[in-house]
C-alpha cells in the first residue's frame, strides 16, 4: 500500500491592480471628486469645460468597476 501525501495547492495569484475592485473604486471616486472641483472652481474656463466629461467618466468607471468580483 502506498502512502498518499497531499501536496498543498498553490496560492491563487493576486489580480493585477487595475482588476481589483477596492482600489479601482477609490480611483473612480477621486475622478468624480475632481470633476466636482473642476465644476465649481471660478478661475479657469478650460477646466470648467471638461468638468462634465470628467464627472461622466468617473461615474461610468465606478459603474463598471462595481461589477468586478471582490
PQR file with spaces between the fields and no chain letter, atoms N, CA, C, O and H, PARSE charges and radii, in Angstrom:
ATOM       1  N    UNK     1       0.822   -1.186    0.000 -0.4000 1.5000
ATOM       2  CA   UNK     1       0.000    0.000    0.000 -0.0000 2.0000
ATOM       3  C    UNK     1       0.870    1.254    0.000  0.5500 1.7000
ATOM       4  O    UNK     1       1.831    1.356    0.763 -0.5500 1.4000
ATOM       5  N    UNK     2       0.523    2.203   -0.862 -0.4000 1.5000
ATOM       6  CA   UNK     2       1.327    3.420   -0.973 -0.0000 2.0000
ATOM       7  C    UNK     2       0.836    4.484   -0.003  0.5500 1.7000
ATOM       8  O    UNK     2      -0.357    4.605    0.272 -0.5500 1.4000
ATOM       9  H    UNK     2      -0.258    2.120   -1.481  0.4000 1.0000
ATOM      10  N    UNK     3       1.780    5.239    0.498 -0.4000 1.5000
ATOM      11  CA   UNK     3       1.419    6.377    1.348 -0.0000 2.0000
ATOM      12  C    UNK     3       0.967    7.538    0.465  0.5500 1.7000
ATOM      13  O    UNK     3       1.683    7.960   -0.443 -0.5500 1.4000
ATOM      14  H    UNK     3       2.750    5.141    0.274  0.4000 1.0000
ATOM      15  N    UNK     4      -0.214    8.038    0.744 -0.4000 1.5000
ATOM      16  CA   UNK     4      -0.720    9.182   -0.020 -0.0000 2.0000
ATOM      17  C    UNK     4      -0.349   10.465    0.705  0.5500 1.7000
ATOM      18  O    UNK     4      -0.806   10.704    1.823 -0.5500 1.4000
ATOM      19  H    UNK     4      -0.795    7.695    1.482  0.4000 1.0000
ATOM      20  N    UNK     5       0.447   11.260    0.096 -0.4000 1.5000
ATOM      21  CA   UNK     5       0.840   12.544    0.676 -0.0000 2.0000
ATOM      22  C    UNK     5       0.157   13.640   -0.126  0.5500 1.7000
ATOM      23  O    UNK     5       0.303   13.731   -1.345 -0.5500 1.4000
ATOM      24  H    UNK     5       0.817   11.066   -0.812  0.4000 1.0000
ATOM      25  N    UNK     6      -0.584   14.461    0.586 -0.4000 1.5000
ATOM      26  CA   UNK     6      -1.266   15.563   -0.094 -0.0000 2.0000
ATOM      27  C    UNK     6      -0.313   16.735   -0.233  0.5500 1.7000
ATOM      28  O    UNK     6       0.320   17.163    0.732 -0.5500 1.4000
ATOM      29  H    UNK     6      -0.702   14.387    1.576  0.4000 1.0000
ATOM      30  N    UNK     7      -0.227   17.228   -1.414 -0.4000 1.5000
ATOM      31  CA   UNK     7       0.577   18.421   -1.625 -0.0000 2.0000
ATOM      32  C    UNK     7      -0.340   19.638   -1.538  0.5500 1.7000
ATOM      33  O    UNK     7      -1.464   19.603   -2.040 -0.5500 1.4000
ATOM      34  H    UNK     7      -0.742   16.881   -2.198  0.4000 1.0000
ATOM      35  N    UNK     8       0.126   20.706   -0.910 -0.4000 1.5000
ATOM      36  CA   UNK     8      -0.733   21.882   -0.795 -0.0000 2.0000
ATOM      37  C    UNK     8      -0.953   22.531   -2.155  0.5500 1.7000
ATOM      38  O    UNK     8      -0.077   22.533   -3.021 -0.5500 1.4000
ATOM      39  H    UNK     8       1.038   20.734   -0.503  0.4000 1.0000
ATOM      40  N    UNK     9      -2.148   23.078   -2.310 -0.4000 1.5000
ATOM      41  CA   UNK     9      -2.447   23.779   -3.556 -0.0000 2.0000
ATOM      42  C    UNK     9      -1.640   25.064   -3.640  0.5500 1.7000
ATOM      43  O    UNK     9      -1.421   25.736   -2.632 -0.5500 1.4000
ATOM      44  H    UNK     9      -2.859   23.077   -1.606  0.4000 1.0000
ATOM      45  N    UNK    10      -1.211   25.395   -4.817 -0.4000 1.5000
ATOM      46  CA   UNK    10      -0.514   26.683   -4.940 -0.0000 2.0000
ATOM      47  C    UNK    10      -1.509   27.825   -4.717  0.5500 1.7000
ATOM      48  O    UNK    10      -2.673   27.734   -5.104 -0.5500 1.4000
ATOM      49  H    UNK    10      -1.389   24.850   -5.636  0.4000 1.0000
ATOM      50  N    UNK    11      -1.037   28.882   -4.097 -0.4000 1.5000
ATOM      51  CA   UNK    11      -1.903   30.029   -3.817 -0.0000 2.0000
ATOM      52  C    UNK    11      -2.307   30.694   -5.137  0.5500 1.7000
ATOM      53  O    UNK    11      -1.535   30.762   -6.093 -0.5500 1.4000
ATOM      54  H    UNK    11      -0.091   28.956   -3.782  0.4000 1.0000
ATOM      55  N    UNK    12      -3.551   31.178   -5.145 -0.4000 1.5000
ATOM      56  CA   UNK    12      -4.011   31.874   -6.346 -0.0000 2.0000
ATOM      57  C    UNK    12      -3.222   33.156   -6.518  0.5500 1.7000
ATOM      58  O    UNK    12      -3.022   33.892   -5.553 -0.5500 1.4000
ATOM      59  H    UNK    12      -4.179   31.122   -4.368  0.4000 1.0000
ATOM      60  N    UNK    13      -2.780   33.430   -7.710 -0.4000 1.5000
ATOM      61  CA   UNK    13      -2.045   34.678   -7.906 -0.0000 2.0000
ATOM      62  C    UNK    13      -2.969   35.873   -7.710  0.5500 1.7000
ATOM      63  O    UNK    13      -4.155   35.813   -8.036 -0.5500 1.4000
ATOM      64  H    UNK    13      -2.943   32.831   -8.494  0.4000 1.0000
ATOM      65  N    UNK    14      -2.421   36.951   -7.180 -0.4000 1.5000
ATOM      66  CA   UNK    14      -3.223   38.153   -6.988 -0.0000 2.0000
ATOM      67  C    UNK    14      -3.562   38.755   -8.339  0.5500 1.7000
ATOM      68  O    UNK    14      -2.795   38.672   -9.299 -0.5500 1.4000
ATOM      69  H    UNK    14      -1.458   37.000   -6.915  0.4000 1.0000
ATOM      70  N    UNK    15      -4.739   39.363   -8.379 -0.4000 1.5000
ATOM      71  CA   UNK    15      -5.140   40.033   -9.606 -0.0000 2.0000
ATOM      72  C    UNK    15      -4.292   41.290   -9.797  0.5500 1.7000
ATOM      73  O    UNK    15      -3.819   41.876   -8.823 -0.5500 1.4000
ATOM      74  H    UNK    15      -5.362   39.430   -7.599  0.4000 1.0000
ATOM      75  N    UNK    16      -4.104   41.699  -11.035 -0.4000 1.5000
ATOM      76  CA   UNK    16      -3.393   42.961  -11.263 -0.0000 2.0000
ATOM      77  C    UNK    16      -4.151   44.123  -10.629  0.5500 1.7000
ATOM      78  O    UNK    16      -5.356   44.028  -10.395 -0.5500 1.4000
ATOM      79  H    UNK    16      -4.488   41.223  -11.826  0.4000 1.0000
ATOM      80  N    UNK    17      -3.459   45.200  -10.357 -0.4000 1.5000
ATOM      81  CA   UNK    17      -4.044   46.351   -9.668 -0.0000 2.0000
ATOM      82  C    UNK    17      -5.289   46.871  -10.365  0.5500 1.7000
ATOM      83  O    UNK    17      -6.272   47.208   -9.705 -0.5500 1.4000
ATOM      84  H    UNK    17      -2.480   45.277  -10.548  0.4000 1.0000
ATOM      85  N    UNK    18      -5.262   46.941  -11.696 -0.4000 1.5000
ATOM      86  CA   UNK    18      -6.387   47.517  -12.423 -0.0000 2.0000
ATOM      87  C    UNK    18      -7.588   46.570  -12.525  0.5500 1.7000
ATOM      88  O    UNK    18      -8.613   46.945  -13.092 -0.5500 1.4000
ATOM      89  H    UNK    18      -4.464   46.667  -12.232  0.4000 1.0000
ATOM      90  N    UNK    19      -7.480   45.356  -11.988 -0.4000 1.5000
ATOM      91  CA   UNK    19      -8.619   44.438  -11.972 -0.0000 2.0000
ATOM      92  C    UNK    19      -9.147   44.188  -10.559  0.5500 1.7000
ATOM      93  O    UNK    19     -10.016   43.339  -10.363 -0.5500 1.4000
ATOM      94  H    UNK    19      -6.647   45.051  -11.527  0.4000 1.0000
ATOM      95  N    UNK    20      -8.628   44.920   -9.581 -0.4000 1.5000
ATOM      96  CA   UNK    20      -9.116   44.779   -8.212 -0.0000 2.0000
ATOM      97  C    UNK    20     -10.194   45.807   -7.945  0.5500 1.7000
ATOM      98  O    UNK    20     -10.078   46.966   -8.343 -0.5500 1.4000
ATOM      99  H    UNK    20      -7.923   45.610   -9.740  0.4000 1.0000
ATOM     100  N    UNK    21     -11.238   45.374   -7.270 -0.4000 1.5000
ATOM     101  CA   UNK    21     -12.408   46.231   -7.070 -0.0000 2.0000
ATOM     102  C    UNK    21     -12.123   47.411   -6.140  0.5500 1.7000
ATOM     103  O    UNK    21     -12.452   48.551   -6.471 -0.5500 1.4000
ATOM     104  H    UNK    21     -11.332   44.432   -6.947  0.4000 1.0000
ATOM     105  N    UNK    22     -11.525   47.154   -4.998 -0.4000 1.5000
ATOM     106  CA   UNK    22     -11.321   48.196   -3.992 -0.0000 2.0000
ATOM     107  C    UNK    22     -10.520   49.387   -4.489  0.5500 1.7000
ATOM     108  O    UNK    22     -11.007   50.516   -4.426 -0.5500 1.4000
ATOM     109  H    UNK    22     -11.259   46.228   -4.729  0.4000 1.0000
ATOM     110  N    UNK    23      -9.304   49.169   -4.984 -0.4000 1.5000
ATOM     111  CA   UNK    23      -8.510   50.310   -5.450 -0.0000 2.0000
ATOM     112  C    UNK    23      -9.142   51.042   -6.638  0.5500 1.7000
ATOM     113  O    UNK    23      -9.045   52.265   -6.738 -0.5500 1.4000
ATOM     114  H    UNK    23      -8.909   48.252   -5.036  0.4000 1.0000
ATOM     115  N    UNK    24      -9.780   50.305   -7.523 -0.4000 1.5000
ATOM     116  CA   UNK    24     -10.383   50.962   -8.686 -0.0000 2.0000
ATOM     117  C    UNK    24     -11.615   51.780   -8.297  0.5500 1.7000
ATOM     118  O    UNK    24     -11.879   52.817   -8.906 -0.5500 1.4000
ATOM     119  H    UNK    24      -9.860   49.312   -7.442  0.4000 1.0000
ATOM     120  N    UNK    25     -12.377   51.329   -7.286 -0.4000 1.5000
ATOM     121  CA   UNK    25     -13.490   52.146   -6.807 -0.0000 2.0000
ATOM     122  C    UNK    25     -12.967   53.440   -6.199  0.5500 1.7000
ATOM     123  O    UNK    25     -13.578   54.497   -6.357 -0.5500 1.4000
ATOM     124  H    UNK    25     -12.163   50.486   -6.791  0.4000 1.0000
ATOM     125  N    UNK    26     -11.837   53.358   -5.504 -0.4000 1.5000
ATOM     126  CA   UNK    26     -11.241   54.567   -4.937 -0.0000 2.0000
ATOM     127  C    UNK    26     -10.797   55.529   -6.039  0.5500 1.7000
ATOM     128  O    UNK    26     -10.986   56.740   -5.919 -0.5500 1.4000
ATOM     129  H    UNK    26     -11.341   52.499   -5.376  0.4000 1.0000
ATOM     130  N    UNK    27     -10.218   55.004   -7.094 -0.4000 1.5000
ATOM     131  CA   UNK    27      -9.788   55.850   -8.208 -0.0000 2.0000
ATOM     132  C    UNK    27     -10.994   56.502   -8.875  0.5500 1.7000
ATOM     133  O    UNK    27     -10.953   57.686   -9.209 -0.5500 1.4000
ATOM     134  H    UNK    27     -10.065   54.021   -7.192  0.4000 1.0000
ATOM     135  N    UNK    28     -12.066   55.739   -9.069 -0.4000 1.5000
ATOM     136  CA   UNK    28     -13.273   56.293   -9.673 -0.0000 2.0000
ATOM     137  C    UNK    28     -13.870   57.395   -8.805  0.5500 1.7000
ATOM     138  O    UNK    28     -14.352   58.403   -9.321 -0.5500 1.4000
ATOM     139  H    UNK    28     -12.100   54.777   -8.796  0.4000 1.0000
ATOM     140  N    UNK    29     -13.838   57.203   -7.496 -0.4000 1.5000
ATOM     141  CA   UNK    29     -14.350   58.222   -6.580 -0.0000 2.0000
ATOM     142  C    UNK    29     -13.506   59.494   -6.659  0.5500 1.7000
ATOM     143  O    UNK    29     -14.049   60.598   -6.619 -0.5500 1.4000
ATOM     144  H    UNK    29     -13.446   56.384   -7.077  0.4000 1.0000
ATOM     145  N    UNK    30     -12.204   59.351   -6.769 -0.4000 1.5000
ATOM     146  CA   UNK    30     -11.323   60.515   -6.893 -0.0000 2.0000
ATOM     147  C    UNK    30     -11.596   61.249   -8.202  0.5500 1.7000
ATOM     148  O    UNK    30     -11.584   62.480   -8.233 -0.5500 1.4000
ATOM     149  H    UNK    30     -11.763   58.454   -6.802  0.4000 1.0000
ATOM     150  N    UNK    31     -11.843   60.512   -9.278 -0.4000 1.5000
ATOM     151  CA   UNK    31     -12.156   61.147  -10.569 -0.0000 2.0000
ATOM     152  C    UNK    31     -13.466   61.928  -10.475  0.5500 1.7000
ATOM     153  O    UNK    31     -13.566   63.032  -11.011 -0.5500 1.4000
ATOM     154  H    UNK    31     -11.853   59.512   -9.253  0.4000 1.0000
ATOM     155  N    UNK    32     -14.462   61.369   -9.804 -0.4000 1.5000
ATOM     156  CA   UNK    32     -15.737   62.069   -9.620 -0.0000 2.0000
ATOM     157  C    UNK    32     -15.523   63.331   -8.789  0.5500 1.7000
ATOM     158  O    UNK    32     -16.044   64.393   -9.128 -0.5500 1.4000
ATOM     159  H    UNK    32     -14.381   60.473   -9.369  0.4000 1.0000
ATOM     160  N    UNK    33     -14.765   63.219   -7.710 -0.4000 1.5000
ATOM     161  CA   UNK    33     -14.487   64.382   -6.862 -0.0000 2.0000
ATOM     162  C    UNK    33     -13.735   65.462   -7.638  0.5500 1.7000
ATOM     163  O    UNK    33     -14.008   66.650   -7.470 -0.5500 1.4000
ATOM     164  H    UNK    33     -14.341   62.356   -7.435  0.4000 1.0000
ATOM     165  N    UNK    34     -12.797   65.059   -8.478 -0.4000 1.5000
ATOM     166  CA   UNK    34     -12.074   66.029   -9.304 -0.0000 2.0000
ATOM     167  C    UNK    34     -13.025   66.726  -10.265  0.5500 1.7000
ATOM     168  O    UNK    34     -12.872   67.918  -10.531 -0.5500 1.4000
ATOM     169  H    UNK    34     -12.575   64.093   -8.615  0.4000 1.0000
ATOM     170  N    UNK    35     -14.005   65.996  -10.789 -0.4000 1.5000
ATOM     171  CA   UNK    35     -14.996   66.611  -11.667 -0.0000 2.0000
ATOM     172  C    UNK    35     -15.818   67.659  -10.945  0.5500 1.7000
ATOM     173  O    UNK    35     -16.117   68.708  -11.516 -0.5500 1.4000
ATOM     174  H    UNK    35     -14.129   65.028  -10.572  0.4000 1.0000
ATOM     175  N    UNK    36     -16.189   67.398   -9.698 -0.4000 1.5000
ATOM     176  CA   UNK    36     -16.934   68.399   -8.921 -0.0000 2.0000
ATOM     177  C    UNK    36     -16.084   69.635   -8.644  0.5500 1.7000
ATOM     178  O    UNK    36     -16.561   70.763   -8.762 -0.5500 1.4000
ATOM     179  H    UNK    36     -15.946   66.547   -9.234  0.4000 1.0000
ATOM     180  N    UNK    37     -14.838   69.418   -8.279 -0.4000 1.5000
ATOM     181  CA   UNK    37     -13.939   70.561   -8.033 -0.0000 2.0000
ATOM     182  C    UNK    37     -13.778   71.375   -9.308  0.5500 1.7000
ATOM     183  O    UNK    37     -13.789   72.605   -9.269 -0.5500 1.4000
ATOM     184  H    UNK    37     -14.450   68.501   -8.183  0.4000 1.0000
ATOM     185  N    UNK    38     -13.630   70.695  -10.430 -0.4000 1.5000
ATOM     186  CA   UNK    38     -13.499   71.390  -11.709 -0.0000 2.0000
ATOM     187  C    UNK    38     -14.768   72.171  -12.042  0.5500 1.7000
ATOM     188  O    UNK    38     -14.693   73.249  -12.630 -0.5500 1.4000
ATOM     189  H    UNK    38     -13.621   69.695  -10.461  0.4000 1.0000
ATOM     190  N    UNK    39     -15.915   71.642  -11.676 -0.4000 1.5000
ATOM     191  CA   UNK    39     -17.192   72.280  -11.977 -0.0000 2.0000
ATOM     192  C    UNK    39     -17.401   73.550  -11.158  0.5500 1.7000
ATOM     193  O    UNK    39     -17.964   74.522  -11.660 -0.5500 1.4000
ATOM     194  H    UNK    39     -15.976   70.765  -11.198  0.4000 1.0000
ATOM     195  N    UNK    40     -16.959   73.553   -9.920 -0.4000 1.5000
ATOM     196  CA   UNK    40     -17.250   74.668   -9.028 -0.0000 2.0000
ATOM     197  C    UNK    40     -16.108   75.654   -8.853  0.5500 1.7000
ATOM     198  O    UNK    40     -16.221   76.573   -8.042 -0.5500 1.4000
ATOM     199  H    UNK    40     -16.501   72.763   -9.511  0.4000 1.0000
ATOM     200  N    UNK    41     -15.037   75.500   -9.567 -0.4000 1.5000
ATOM     201  CA   UNK    41     -13.949   76.472   -9.465 -0.0000 2.0000
ATOM     202  C    UNK    41     -14.255   77.652  -10.388  0.5500 1.7000
ATOM     203  O    UNK    41     -14.750   77.449  -11.497 -0.5500 1.4000
ATOM     204  H    UNK    41     -14.945   74.753  -10.226  0.4000 1.0000
ATOM     205  N    UNK    42     -13.970   78.882   -9.951 -0.4000 1.5000
ATOM     206  CA   UNK    42     -14.342   80.062  -10.742 -0.0000 2.0000
ATOM     207  C    UNK    42     -13.216   80.651  -11.586  0.5500 1.7000
ATOM     208  O    UNK    42     -13.390   81.740  -12.133 -0.5500 1.4000
ATOM     209  H    UNK    42     -13.569   79.048   -9.050  0.4000 1.0000
ATOM     210  N    UNK    43     -12.078   79.987  -11.717 -0.4000 1.5000
ATOM     211  CA   UNK    43     -10.906   80.648  -12.292 -0.0000 2.0000
ATOM     212  C    UNK    43     -10.627   80.305  -13.747  0.5500 1.7000
ATOM     213  O    UNK    43     -10.343   81.204  -14.539 -0.5500 1.4000
ATOM     214  H    UNK    43     -11.937   79.102  -11.273  0.4000 1.0000
ATOM     215  N    UNK    44     -10.698   79.062  -14.115 -0.4000 1.5000
ATOM     216  CA   UNK    44     -10.264   78.645  -15.449 -0.0000 2.0000
ATOM     217  C    UNK    44     -11.438   78.077  -16.244  0.5500 1.7000
ATOM     218  O    UNK    44     -12.064   77.102  -15.827 -0.5500 1.4000
ATOM     219  H    UNK    44     -10.928   78.331  -13.472  0.4000 1.0000
ATOM     220  N    UNK    45     -11.728   78.685  -17.380 -0.4000 1.5000
ATOM     221  CA   UNK    45     -12.839   78.233  -18.207 -0.0000 2.0000
ATOM     222  C    UNK    45     -12.546   76.869  -18.836  0.5500 1.7000
ATOM     223  O    UNK    45     -13.459   76.064  -19.016 -0.5500 1.4000
ATOM     224  H    UNK    45     -11.219   79.476  -17.719  0.4000 1.0000
ATOM     225  N    UNK    46     -11.287   76.605  -19.169 -0.4000 1.5000
ATOM     226  CA   UNK    46     -10.925   75.320  -19.777 -0.0000 2.0000
ATOM     227  C    UNK    46     -11.190   74.168  -18.801  0.5500 1.7000
ATOM     228  O    UNK    46     -11.697   73.118  -19.196 -0.5500 1.4000
ATOM     229  H    UNK    46     -10.545   77.259  -19.023  0.4000 1.0000
ATOM     230  N    UNK    47     -10.851   74.370  -17.546 -0.4000 1.5000
ATOM     231  CA   UNK    47     -11.087   73.328  -16.531 -0.0000 2.0000
ATOM     232  C    UNK    47     -12.587   73.118  -16.358  0.5500 1.7000
ATOM     233  O    UNK    47     -13.054   71.984  -16.248 -0.5500 1.4000
ATOM     234  H    UNK    47     -10.440   75.223  -17.226  0.4000 1.0000
ATOM     235  N    UNK    48     -13.338   74.216  -16.335 -0.4000 1.5000
ATOM     236  CA   UNK    48     -14.794   74.124  -16.222 -0.0000 2.0000
ATOM     237  C    UNK    48     -15.382   73.376  -17.424  0.5500 1.7000
ATOM     238  O    UNK    48     -16.328   72.603  -17.275 -0.5500 1.4000
ATOM     239  H    UNK    48     -12.959   75.137  -16.425  0.4000 1.0000
ATOM     240  N    UNK    49     -14.828   73.605  -18.594 -0.4000 1.5000
ATOM     241  CA   UNK    49     -15.330   72.986  -19.814 -0.0000 2.0000
ATOM     242  C    UNK    49     -15.253   71.462  -19.751  0.5500 1.7000
ATOM     243  O    UNK    49     -16.155   70.776  -20.232 -0.5500 1.4000
ATOM     244  H    UNK    49     -14.060   74.233  -18.715  0.4000 1.0000
ATOM     245  N    UNK    50     -14.195   70.936  -19.166 -0.4000 1.5000
ATOM     246  CA   UNK    50     -14.007   69.488  -19.119 -0.0000 2.0000
ATOM     247  C    UNK    50     -14.570   68.844  -17.849  0.5500 1.7000
ATOM     248  O    UNK    50     -14.400   67.643  -17.643 -0.5500 1.4000
ATOM     249  H    UNK    50     -13.463   71.494  -18.775  0.4000 1.0000
ATOM     250  N    UNK    51     -15.232   69.622  -17.002 -0.4000 1.5000
ATOM     251  CA   UNK    51     -15.726   69.074  -15.737 -0.0000 2.0000
ATOM     252  C    UNK    51     -16.824   68.039  -15.951  0.5500 1.7000
ATOM     253  O    UNK    51     -16.827   67.007  -15.279 -0.5500 1.4000
ATOM     254  H    UNK    51     -15.369   70.598  -17.170  0.4000 1.0000
ATOM     255  N    UNK    52     -17.744   68.286  -16.858 -0.4000 1.5000
ATOM     256  CA   UNK    52     -18.827   67.326  -17.082 -0.0000 2.0000
ATOM     257  C    UNK    52     -18.291   66.019  -17.659  0.5500 1.7000
ATOM     258  O    UNK    52     -18.734   64.937  -17.273 -0.5500 1.4000
ATOM     259  H    UNK    52     -17.741   69.124  -17.404  0.4000 1.0000
ATOM     260  N    UNK    53     -17.352   66.121  -18.569 -0.4000 1.5000
ATOM     261  CA   UNK    53     -16.743   64.910  -19.135 -0.0000 2.0000
ATOM     262  C    UNK    53     -16.048   64.109  -18.040  0.5500 1.7000
ATOM     263  O    UNK    53     -16.122   62.881  -18.022 -0.5500 1.4000
ATOM     264  H    UNK    53     -16.993   66.999  -18.883  0.4000 1.0000
ATOM     265  N    UNK    54     -15.376   64.801  -17.130 -0.4000 1.5000
ATOM     266  CA   UNK    54     -14.683   64.132  -16.033 -0.0000 2.0000
ATOM     267  C    UNK    54     -15.684   63.457  -15.094  0.5500 1.7000
ATOM     268  O    UNK    54     -15.471   62.323  -14.667 -0.5500 1.4000
ATOM     269  H    UNK    54     -15.315   65.799  -17.144  0.4000 1.0000
ATOM     270  N    UNK    55     -16.776   64.155  -14.775 -0.4000 1.5000
ATOM     271  CA   UNK    55     -17.813   63.564  -13.930 -0.0000 2.0000
ATOM     272  C    UNK    55     -18.414   62.320  -14.563  0.5500 1.7000
ATOM     273  O    UNK    55     -18.582   61.299  -13.895 -0.5500 1.4000
ATOM     274  H    UNK    55     -16.950   65.076  -15.122  0.4000 1.0000
ATOM     275  N    UNK    56     -18.736   62.398  -15.832 -0.4000 1.5000
ATOM     276  CA   UNK    56     -19.333   61.256  -16.521 -0.0000 2.0000
ATOM     277  C    UNK    56     -18.358   60.083  -16.627  0.5500 1.7000
ATOM     278  O    UNK    56     -18.752   58.925  -16.490 -0.5500 1.4000
ATOM     279  H    UNK    56     -18.600   63.227  -16.375  0.4000 1.0000
ATOM     280  N    UNK    57     -17.096   60.390  -16.868 -0.4000 1.5000
ATOM     281  CA   UNK    57     -16.075   59.337  -16.939 -0.0000 2.0000
ATOM     282  C    UNK    57     -15.938   58.630  -15.591  0.5500 1.7000
ATOM     283  O    UNK    57     -15.897   57.401  -15.530 -0.5500 1.4000
ATOM     284  H    UNK    57     -16.776   61.331  -16.980  0.4000 1.0000
ATOM     285  N    UNK    58     -15.869   59.403  -14.523 -0.4000 1.5000
ATOM     286  CA   UNK    58     -15.767   58.812  -13.191 -0.0000 2.0000
ATOM     287  C    UNK    58     -16.982   57.977  -12.837  0.5500 1.7000
ATOM     288  O    UNK    58     -16.853   56.912  -12.234 -0.5500 1.4000
ATOM     289  H    UNK    58     -15.903   60.401  -14.572  0.4000 1.0000
ATOM     290  N    UNK    59     -18.167   58.454  -13.210 -0.4000 1.5000
ATOM     291  CA   UNK    59     -19.391   57.709  -12.927 -0.0000 2.0000
ATOM     292  C    UNK    59     -19.434   56.399  -13.715  0.5500 1.7000
ATOM     293  O    UNK    59     -19.768   55.350  -13.165 -0.5500 1.4000
ATOM     294  H    UNK    59     -18.272   59.319  -13.701  0.4000 1.0000
ATOM     295  N    UNK    60     -19.100   56.464  -14.989 -0.4000 1.5000
ATOM     296  CA   UNK    60     -19.081   55.247  -15.807 -0.0000 2.0000
ATOM     297  C    UNK    60     -18.041   54.262  -15.285  0.5500 1.7000
ATOM     298  O    UNK    60     -18.286   53.057  -15.238 -0.5500 1.4000
ATOM     299  H    UNK    60     -18.828   57.316  -15.436  0.4000 1.0000
ATOM     300  N    UNK    61     -16.875   54.783  -14.893 -0.4000 1.5000
ATOM     301  CA   UNK    61     -15.829   53.922  -14.342 -0.0000 2.0000
ATOM     302  C    UNK    61     -16.317   53.251  -13.059  0.5500 1.7000
ATOM     303  O    UNK    61     -16.080   52.061  -12.852 -0.5500 1.4000
ATOM     304  H    UNK    61     -16.676   55.763  -14.932  0.4000 1.0000
ATOM     305  N    UNK    62     -16.993   54.006  -12.204 -0.4000 1.5000
ATOM     306  CA   UNK    62     -17.488   53.430  -10.953 -0.0000 2.0000
ATOM     307  C    UNK    62     -18.521   52.343  -11.219  0.5500 1.7000
ATOM     308  O    UNK    62     -18.517   51.310  -10.550 -0.5500 1.4000
ATOM     309  H    UNK    62     -17.185   54.973  -12.372  0.4000 1.0000
ATOM     310  N    UNK    63     -19.400   52.563  -12.183 -0.4000 1.5000
ATOM     311  CA   UNK    63     -20.420   51.567  -12.506 -0.0000 2.0000
ATOM     312  C    UNK    63     -19.773   50.282  -13.017  0.5500 1.7000
ATOM     313  O    UNK    63     -20.168   49.187  -12.617 -0.5500 1.4000
ATOM     314  H    UNK    63     -19.403   53.402  -12.727  0.4000 1.0000
ATOM     315  N    UNK    64     -18.790   50.408  -13.892 -0.4000 1.5000
ATOM     316  CA   UNK    64     -18.122   49.232  -14.431 -0.0000 2.0000
ATOM     317  C    UNK    64     -17.338   48.500  -13.351  0.5500 1.7000
ATOM     318  O    UNK    64     -17.413   47.276  -13.245 -0.5500 1.4000
ATOM     319  H    UNK    64     -18.470   51.297  -14.218  0.4000 1.0000
ATOM     320  N    UNK    65     -16.582   49.251  -12.547 -0.4000 1.5000
ATOM     321  CA   UNK    65     -15.720   48.644  -11.539 -0.0000 2.0000
ATOM     322  C    UNK    65     -16.540   47.985  -10.433  0.5500 1.7000
ATOM     323  O    UNK    65     -16.094   47.003   -9.840 -0.5500 1.4000
ATOM     324  H    UNK    65     -16.520   50.245  -12.633  0.4000 1.0000
ATOM     325  N    UNK    66     -17.721   48.506  -10.150 -0.4000 1.5000
ATOM     326  CA   UNK    66     -18.527   47.910   -9.087 -0.0000 2.0000
ATOM     327  C    UNK    66     -19.026   46.508   -9.455  0.5500 1.7000
ATOM     328  O    UNK    66     -19.525   45.786   -8.592 -0.5500 1.4000
ATOM     329  H    UNK    66     -18.084   49.304  -10.632  0.4000 1.0000
ATOM     330  N    UNK    67     -18.897   46.126  -10.703 -0.4000 1.5000
ATOM     331  CA   UNK    67     -19.262   44.775  -11.137 -0.0000 2.0000
ATOM     332  C    UNK    67     -18.115   43.782  -10.998  0.5500 1.7000
ATOM     333  O    UNK    67     -18.327   42.579  -11.150 -0.5500 1.4000
ATOM     334  H    UNK    67     -18.491   46.713  -11.404  0.4000 1.0000
ATOM     335  N    UNK    68     -16.897   44.263  -10.710 -0.4000 1.5000
ATOM     336  CA   UNK    68     -15.747   43.375  -10.549 -0.0000 2.0000
ATOM     337  C    UNK    68     -15.967   42.503   -9.308  0.5500 1.7000
ATOM     338  O    UNK    68     -16.617   42.933   -8.355 -0.5500 1.4000
ATOM     339  H    UNK    68     -16.725   45.240  -10.586  0.4000 1.0000
ATOM     340  N    UNK    69     -15.426   41.274   -9.320 -0.4000 1.5000
ATOM     341  CA   UNK    69     -15.528   40.442   -8.125 -0.0000 2.0000
ATOM     342  C    UNK    69     -14.643   40.995   -7.000  0.5500 1.7000
ATOM     343  O    UNK    69     -13.666   41.700   -7.250 -0.5500 1.4000
ATOM     344  H    UNK    69     -14.899   40.925  -10.094  0.4000 1.0000
ATOM     345  N    UNK    70     -15.001   40.663   -5.777 -0.4000 1.5000
ATOM     346  CA   UNK    70     -14.237   41.147   -4.595 -0.0000 2.0000
ATOM     347  C    UNK    70     -12.822   40.644   -4.630  0.5500 1.7000
ATOM     348  O    UNK    70     -12.038   40.943   -3.730 -0.5500 1.4000
ATOM     349  H    UNK    70     -15.794   40.090   -5.573  0.4000 1.0000
